[in-house]
Amino acid sequence: MREKKFLYFIGFVSIASWLVHFLTYSNQYSNQEIMEGIIFIFLLTTIYFVLIRIYFSWNSGPKIVIRFLFITGLVLLGWITFIIESSA
């Protein structure tokens, strides 16, 4: 149970640190960039919290999370390859 609380703590710290970053450096970003950043971070941390919940609540949670991370990694590799090829 300690691992679950620690992982939730990491999620909350990441949200708080990004919000503090945007508040501290708000003069360097436009309002649209700040809103895009906040929405992006909230979407990512929501996915993070859902994966933590699945991992610790379901019997097959670790398998589901590993598969999700593997598929996400493949998609990111494909995306990076596409960006590199299109910029060359």
N, C-alpha and C positions, 0 to 999 in steps of 0.2 A: 504493500500500500504506500510505502514511502516513495517508491519510484514514481507512482502515479501523481502524487502531490508535487514532487519535484518537477515533473514534466509540465504539469499545469502552471507551476510557478514560472518556468522558463517562458511559456506562452504569454503570461500576463506581463512579465518583464519586457518581452519583445514589443508588445503593443505600447506599453508605457514609454519605452525608450524612443520609439519612432515618433510618438506624439510629442515628446519633449524636443526631439530633433526638429520637427516641423515648427514648433512654437519658437524655438531658439533661433532658427535660421529662416523665419518666415519672410524676411526682407529679400532673400535670395531667390525665392520661388514665387511664381504667380499663384493666384487663388486656384486656378484650374489644376496646376501641378500638385498643389497641396491636397486638394480633394482627390485627385487620382491616386496619390500616394497613400492617403488614409484608407480609401476604398480597397486598394490592392493589399495593404497590410491586414485589414480586417478580413478580407476573403481568405488570405493565406493562413491566418491564425485560426479562422473558423475550420478550415480543412484540417489543420494541425490538431485542434481540439477534438474533432470528430474521429480522427485516426487514433488518438489516445484513448478515447471512449471505446472504440471498436476493439482495440488491442487488449484492453483490460477487461471488457465486459463479455465478449463472445468467446466461445470455446475455440473457434477457428480464427480468432482475431489476429494473432501474429501472422498467419498465412495470408490473410486478406491484406494486411498492411504491407507485407513484403511484396506481394504481387502489385499492389497499387504503386509502391515506390519504384519497382522494376519497370512498370509500364510508363510511369512518369519520366524516368531516366531515359528510356528509349525515345519518347516523344521529344524530350529536350535535346538529345543527341541529333535527332532528325532535324529539328528546328535550327540548331547551330550549324549543321552541315548545309542546310538550305541557305542560311544567311551568308556563310562563307562563300558558297558557290555563286550566289547572286551578286556578291560584291566584287568578285574577281573579273 
